[in-house]
Amino acid sequence: MQKKKIILEIIEKVVEKYGFVYDEKYGDNLAWVFTREQDSIQQRIHIVEHRFAKELFLRFETTAWVWRNSSVDARSCIPENQYNNYKRRRMWLYENEESFRKALKEFAEIIEKYGIDKLNEISIEEEVVPTNEMGKRLLESHEILSASFINQYQLEIERRTTSEVMKWFDIIDNIINQTKEQPYENVKEKLIEISAFLGEQLRKEVGGEWVQGKSARNTFLNGLNCYVMTGYWVLPNVIAAWKNQNVERLRQEYLLLLDSKLPMEVEKMEMLQKKWIEISNI
């Protein structure tokens, strides 16, 4: 079966009316992606096949940064029970070319009826979000920015004890309170500094490296030797703390990461997992 040919035949003629084009660089033999640009935001329609089964998945994604999900699957867009040819895993089943085409025709209908509106909805970017410029500066200058922050506030970094880390966050809390009335544009550099400092101390304690994700704004620490997670997006978490005028979740998450360095006993893993769930509700 020539899957790509069939997908282009059925899907392309629908999405091209809205300015979408098939984009080779995002796809492979199990994924087919259509993209368009809207006000500097890229919107993507993904059709993905399960690697080990005859199942198809439809997802809508944008490059906009929102504090909610900027990637949604088809079932979150459609009325309940309107389409029945899928499992709980949100995959559409097919057995042969005929049922493959049937699934794609349903996808085409969903895209036109619900998907375009959903893409536009999740493409509205909020004002207080990481920017590509912020992420690039963090990626390129984290060591210099961290050293500057340490010198400016005369921080003790040789011992990363809980009491010392709490002092760091008292200073960060004061910075956030002192800048809460300022425009976001005016505090971006300070938020990058805080992110560089926290990220560098975490990296030195549990390993890892600064990397860029899908775009510069997605700069994060990857490869952490931690139980609760191996990657940490420190910049958006610092920005969220400033935006919400509350550092408590940032503080608790950071302490937990420092405490979750591997290896450790199973009992501690269970305790940390429970604590992580509690922090997620702050």
ZANUFI-606420 format. One line per field, with one value per residue (C-alpha): x, y, z; residue in three letters; residue number from 0. Coordinates in Angstrom, 3 decimals. Layout:
<recs>
x (X, ...)
y (Y, ...)
z (Z, ...)
code (ALA, ...)
pos (NUM, ...)
</recs>
This chain:
<recs>
x (0.000, 1.373, 0.442, 2.012, 0.313, -3.073, -2.558, -1.679, -4.646, -7.153, -5.694, -3.744, -6.706, -8.524, -5.721, -4.262, -7.400, -6.184, -2.601, -1.088, 1.601, 3.114, 6.431, 8.995, 11.359, 8.911, 7.862, 9.189, 7.731, 5.456, 4.569, 3.157, 3.015, 1.333, 2.398, 1.554, 2.709, 0.263, 1.675, 5.136, 3.572, 3.883, 0.842, 1.202, -1.171, 0.388, -0.817, 1.149, 1.098, 1.762, 5.126, 3.868, 0.174, -2.247, -3.391, -3.388, -3.225, -4.182, -2.616, -2.667, 0.362, 1.677, 4.953, 3.117, 4.089, 1.095, 0.918, -1.506, -1.069, 0.019, -0.349, -3.706, -5.012, -8.114, -10.297, -9.961, -11.552, -14.482, -17.909, -18.136, -19.137, -19.196, -16.409, -16.223, -13.310, -10.718, -9.468, -8.826, -5.296, -6.878, -5.798, -7.930, -7.772, -7.388, -6.926, -6.419, -6.317, -10.069, -10.176, -6.977, -8.764, -11.852, -9.788, -8.142, -11.486, -12.601, -9.365, -10.055, -13.518, -12.202, -9.464, -11.936, -14.726, -12.690, -8.937, -8.418, -10.328, -8.395, -5.077, -6.055, -7.143, -3.813, -1.812, -2.634, 0.578, 0.537, 2.714, 4.691, 6.411, 9.975, 11.150, 13.678, 15.986, 15.814, 16.458, 19.374, 20.994, 20.591, 22.060, 25.059, 25.843, 24.661, 28.107, 28.706, 25.175, 25.404, 28.734, 27.292, 24.320, 26.574, 28.830, 25.983, 24.282, 27.419, 25.980, 27.493, 27.549, 30.200, 27.706, 24.355, 22.626, 18.923, 19.540, 21.788, 19.317, 16.550, 18.666, 19.006, 15.252, 14.734, 16.833, 14.923, 11.648, 12.791, 13.773, 10.361, 8.574, 10.708, 10.068, 6.393, 5.205, 7.744, 6.939, 7.955, 10.378, 12.313, 12.767, 13.616, 17.371, 17.060, 14.877, 17.478, 20.160, 18.143, 17.565, 21.261, 22.241, 19.727, 20.412, 24.174, 23.962, 21.625, 23.900, 26.950, 25.109, 23.363, 25.063, 23.475, 23.961, 22.216, 20.471, 17.958, 14.661, 12.356, 13.302, 15.639, 12.908, 12.937, 16.460, 16.608, 18.850, 19.011, 20.602, 20.125, 21.059, 17.752, 15.047, 12.041, 13.115, 16.083, 15.233, 14.297, 12.931, 14.277, 13.594, 9.815, 9.555, 11.349, 9.148, 6.039, 7.185, 7.533, 4.234, 2.364, 4.329, 5.002, 8.299, 7.059, 6.530, 9.859, 11.575, 10.022, 10.695, 14.303, 14.925, 13.357, 15.568, 18.670, 17.524, 16.715, 20.247, 20.712, 21.407, 19.001, 16.922, 13.471, 11.882, 13.285, 12.100, 8.559, 8.774, 10.076, 7.377, 4.699, 6.302, 6.502, 2.755, 2.137, 4.325, 2.473, -0.685, 0.886)
y (0.000, 3.439, 5.185, 8.557, 8.731, 7.952, 10.490, 13.212, 12.265, 12.481, 14.972, 17.396, 18.514, 19.458, 21.207, 23.103, 25.267, 26.590, 27.134, 23.889, 22.093, 18.668, 19.060, 16.317, 17.413, 16.591, 13.194, 9.720, 6.368, 6.421, 10.112, 12.568, 16.266, 19.291, 22.785, 26.467, 29.780, 32.089, 35.340, 33.767, 30.723, 27.395, 25.119, 21.394, 18.563, 15.195, 11.843, 9.121, 5.344, 3.039, 1.352, -2.131, -2.086, -0.972, 2.122, 5.797, 8.859, 12.463, 15.349, 19.142, 21.109, 24.679, 26.361, 28.923, 28.898, 28.626, 27.591, 24.925, 22.238, 23.436, 19.923, 18.150, 14.912, 14.563, 13.110, 16.298, 18.210, 16.046, 15.533, 12.430, 9.250, 10.940, 8.734, 5.174, 3.699, 4.208, 2.630, 4.201, 4.953, 7.446, 5.492, 4.808, 1.168, -0.125, -3.576, -2.945, -0.153, 0.301, 0.860, 2.939, 5.272, 5.325, 6.446, 9.189, 10.445, 10.769, 12.624, 14.997, 15.712, 16.233, 18.574, 20.741, 20.718, 20.967, 20.877, 24.253, 26.030, 24.114, 25.048, 28.716, 28.467, 27.049, 29.470, 32.516, 33.088, 34.677, 37.715, 36.391, 33.400, 32.381, 33.838, 32.483, 35.363, 34.444, 30.780, 31.551, 33.834, 31.171, 28.487, 30.563, 32.462, 30.340, 30.170, 33.931, 34.743, 32.300, 33.758, 37.272, 36.295, 34.644, 37.688, 40.161, 38.450, 36.982, 33.466, 30.444, 27.687, 25.275, 23.467, 22.878, 21.969, 22.474, 25.476, 27.127, 26.480, 27.979, 31.146, 31.250, 31.133, 33.823, 36.097, 35.009, 35.618, 39.141, 39.810, 38.677, 40.870, 43.894, 43.534, 42.534, 45.974, 46.234, 45.395, 41.891, 43.318, 44.992, 41.837, 39.308, 39.612, 39.048, 35.981, 34.582, 35.198, 33.341, 30.467, 30.273, 30.243, 27.578, 25.456, 25.570, 24.569, 21.703, 20.582, 20.587, 18.520, 15.897, 16.150, 16.938, 19.556, 22.579, 21.733, 23.283, 21.550, 22.242, 25.926, 28.228, 29.014, 25.336, 25.502, 23.090, 20.865, 17.338, 14.125, 14.802, 11.885, 12.229, 9.770, 12.046, 13.388, 13.534, 16.899, 20.179, 23.345, 25.855, 29.042, 28.575, 27.551, 30.707, 32.821, 31.120, 31.914, 35.609, 35.614, 33.998, 35.950, 32.675, 30.799, 27.945, 25.391, 26.312, 25.981, 22.622, 21.187, 22.293, 20.819, 17.558, 17.373, 17.955, 15.194, 12.689, 11.998, 8.349, 5.718, 5.441, 2.940, 1.908, 3.347, 6.775, 6.521, 5.899, 8.833, 11.158, 10.094, 10.875, 14.233, 15.083, 14.527, 16.837, 19.554, 19.287, 20.430, 23.614)
z (0.000, -0.932, 2.287, 1.564, -1.822, -0.271, 2.538, 0.039, -2.096, 0.760, 3.231, 1.053, -1.012, 2.208, 4.104, 1.135, 1.147, 4.497, 3.422, 4.704, 2.725, 3.162, 5.022, 4.458, 7.219, 10.004, 8.722, 8.089, 7.040, 10.116, 10.258, 7.747, 8.634, 7.067, 8.163, 7.726, 9.230, 10.990, 12.426, 12.933, 14.651, 12.875, 12.947, 12.275, 11.491, 12.299, 11.019, 12.768, 12.488, 15.419, 14.997, 15.754, 14.857, 12.157, 14.006, 13.039, 15.255, 14.449, 16.380, 16.120, 17.283, 17.218, 18.118, 20.270, 23.937, 26.212, 29.843, 28.746, 26.092, 22.647, 21.242, 21.243, 19.785, 17.653, 20.397, 22.439, 19.543, 18.511, 20.129, 22.285, 20.439, 17.033, 15.681, 16.940, 15.006, 17.699, 20.907, 24.275, 23.073, 20.665, 17.601, 14.542, 13.480, 9.950, 8.407, 4.701, 2.156, 2.245, 6.015, 5.804, 3.397, 5.625, 8.631, 6.569, 5.306, 8.913, 9.647, 6.759, 8.128, 11.670, 10.438, 8.555, 11.149, 14.333, 13.764, 12.093, 14.860, 17.524, 15.918, 15.896, 19.525, 20.705, 18.538, 20.670, 22.551, 25.968, 26.702, 29.672, 28.083, 27.220, 23.931, 21.472, 22.396, 26.089, 25.402, 23.111, 25.678, 28.371, 26.132, 25.072, 28.290, 31.235, 32.879, 32.684, 33.838, 36.740, 37.893, 37.667, 39.821, 42.417, 42.658, 42.772, 45.719, 47.384, 47.374, 49.061, 46.449, 47.702, 49.914, 48.252, 51.511, 52.011, 54.253, 51.655, 48.832, 50.967, 51.263, 47.454, 47.118, 49.744, 47.524, 44.405, 46.233, 47.093, 43.484, 42.284, 44.833, 43.963, 40.232, 40.274, 39.112, 36.318, 32.682, 31.664, 29.115, 31.930, 34.023, 31.302, 31.834, 35.585, 35.016, 32.616, 35.262, 37.897, 35.470, 34.605, 38.272, 39.332, 36.268, 36.729, 40.399, 39.517, 36.692, 38.965, 41.560, 39.405, 36.007, 32.651, 29.943, 28.478, 25.199, 22.835, 22.148, 19.207, 19.278, 21.209, 23.734, 24.659, 26.117, 29.044, 31.143, 29.795, 31.033, 34.736, 36.959, 38.825, 39.730, 39.217, 35.805, 33.456, 31.881, 33.565, 31.924, 34.419, 32.393, 31.980, 35.634, 36.765, 34.486, 35.872, 39.423, 38.487, 36.621, 39.537, 42.181, 43.984, 44.188, 46.373, 43.620, 42.014, 45.400, 46.243, 42.774, 42.907, 46.357, 45.257, 42.178, 44.271, 46.599, 43.856, 42.628, 41.704, 42.941, 45.854, 47.790, 46.591, 49.735, 48.940, 45.331, 46.550, 48.941, 46.221, 43.775, 46.341, 47.085, 43.370, 43.027, 45.985, 44.469, 41.143, 42.947, 44.361)
code (MET, GLN, LYS, LYS, LYS, ILE, ILE, LEU, GLU, ILE, ILE, GLU, LYS, VAL, VAL, GLU, LYS, TYR, GLY, PHE, VAL, TYR, ASP, GLU, LYS, TYR, GLY, ASP, ASN, LEU, ALA, TRP, VAL, PHE, THR, ARG, GLU, GLN, ASP, SER, ILE, GLN, GLN, ARG, ILE, HIS, ILE, VAL, GLU, HIS, ARG, PHE, ALA, LYS, GLU, LEU, PHE, LEU, ARG, PHE, GLU, THR, THR, ALA, TRP, VAL, TRP, ARG, ASN, SER, SER, VAL, ASP, ALA, ARG, SER, CYS, ILE, PRO, GLU, ASN, GLN, TYR, ASN, ASN, TYR, LYS, ARG, ARG, ARG, MET, TRP, LEU, TYR, GLU, ASN, GLU, GLU, SER, PHE, ARG, LYS, ALA, LEU, LYS, GLU, PHE, ALA, GLU, ILE, ILE, GLU, LYS, TYR, GLY, ILE, ASP, LYS, LEU, ASN, GLU, ILE, SER, ILE, GLU, GLU, GLU, VAL, VAL, PRO, THR, ASN, GLU, MET, GLY, LYS, ARG, LEU, LEU, GLU, SER, HIS, GLU, ILE, LEU, SER, ALA, SER, PHE, ILE, ASN, GLN, TYR, GLN, LEU, GLU, ILE, GLU, ARG, ARG, THR, THR, SER, GLU, VAL, MET, LYS, TRP, PHE, ASP, ILE, ILE, ASP, ASN, ILE, ILE, ASN, GLN, THR, LYS, GLU, GLN, PRO, TYR, GLU, ASN, VAL, LYS, GLU, LYS, LEU, ILE, GLU, ILE, SER, ALA, PHE, LEU, GLY, GLU, GLN, LEU, ARG, LYS, GLU, VAL, GLY, GLY, GLU, TRP, VAL, GLN, GLY, LYS, SER, ALA, ARG, ASN, THR, PHE, LEU, ASN, GLY, LEU, ASN, CYS, TYR, VAL, MET, THR, GLY, TYR, TRP, VAL, LEU, PRO, ASN, VAL, ILE, ALA, ALA, TRP, LYS, ASN, GLN, ASN, VAL, GLU, ARG, LEU, ARG, GLN, GLU, TYR, LEU, LEU, LEU, LEU, ASP, SER, LYS, LEU, PRO, MET, GLU, VAL, GLU, LYS, MET, GLU, MET, LEU, GLN, LYS, LYS, TRP, ILE, GLU, ILE, SER, ASN, ILE)
pos (0, 1, 2, 3, 4, 5, 6, 7, 8, 9, 10, 11, 12, 13, 14, 15, 16, 17, 18, 19, 20, 21, 22, 23, 24, 25, 26, 27, 28, 29, 30, 31, 32, 33, 34, 35, 36, 37, 38, 39, 40, 41, 42, 43, 44, 45, 46, 47, 48, 49, 50, 51, 52, 53, 54, 55, 56, 57, 58, 59, 60, 61, 62, 63, 64, 65, 66, 67, 68, 69, 70, 71, 72, 73, 74, 75, 76, 77, 78, 79, 80, 81, 82, 83, 84, 85, 86, 87, 88, 89, 90, 91, 92, 93, 94, 95, 96, 97, 98, 99, 100, 101, 102, 103, 104, 105, 106, 107, 108, 109, 110, 111, 112, 113, 114, 115, 116, 117, 118, 119, 120, 121, 122, 123, 124, 125, 126, 127, 128, 129, 130, 131, 132, 133, 134, 135, 136, 137, 138, 139, 140, 141, 142, 143, 144, 145, 146, 147, 148, 149, 150, 151, 152, 153, 154, 155, 156, 157, 158, 159, 160, 161, 162, 163, 164, 165, 166, 167, 168, 169, 170, 171, 172, 173, 174, 175, 176, 177, 178, 179, 180, 181, 182, 183, 184, 185, 186, 187, 188, 189, 190, 191, 192, 193, 194, 195, 196, 197, 198, 199, 200, 201, 202, 203, 204, 205, 206, 207, 208, 209, 210, 211, 212, 213, 214, 215, 216, 217, 218, 219, 220, 221, 222, 223, 224, 225, 226, 227, 228, 229, 230, 231, 232, 233, 234, 235, 236, 237, 238, 239, 240, 241, 242, 243, 244, 245, 246, 247, 248, 249, 250, 251, 252, 253, 254, 255, 256, 257, 258, 259, 260, 261, 262, 263, 264, 265, 266, 267, 268, 269, 270, 271, 272, 273, 274, 275, 276, 277, 278, 279, 280, 281)
</recs>
